[in-house]
Amino acid sequence: VGDVELPMWASDAKDFVRLNREALESDHVSECLHHWIDLIFGYKQTGPAAEDSDNVFFPLTYEGGVDWEAITDPNERNALEQQVLEFGQCPTKLFSKPHPPRNGSSSTHTPPSKRRDASTGGQPPTPEGEG
């Protein structure tokens, strides 16, 4: 993957990974993660909650959206399979009620670059190959 073009805000690949990791481990993401879980895997994936959240997709994309056993016409089956391959499918719905917020998602959260670890002599961890 030597031909990947990085965004201008990343000085190199290690910086790109570090910045993304810090963003994904940030307080903001931790405080909002349960909302994303509700949309992708939870109660806002289908039904009125999905409609209220503008989270509605083509019916074929939902698990169980097609009764594959009932399709006897090979052309129809092929057409539907091609649509699924093009559109993709929504993941399995795992939760039927709101997902709880992440514990310790506010002031108690410490980003990875600020964590102290006994295995590193109390210093913040460094990317592989550095320090």
Beta strands, then each sheet from edge to edge (+ up, - down):
end
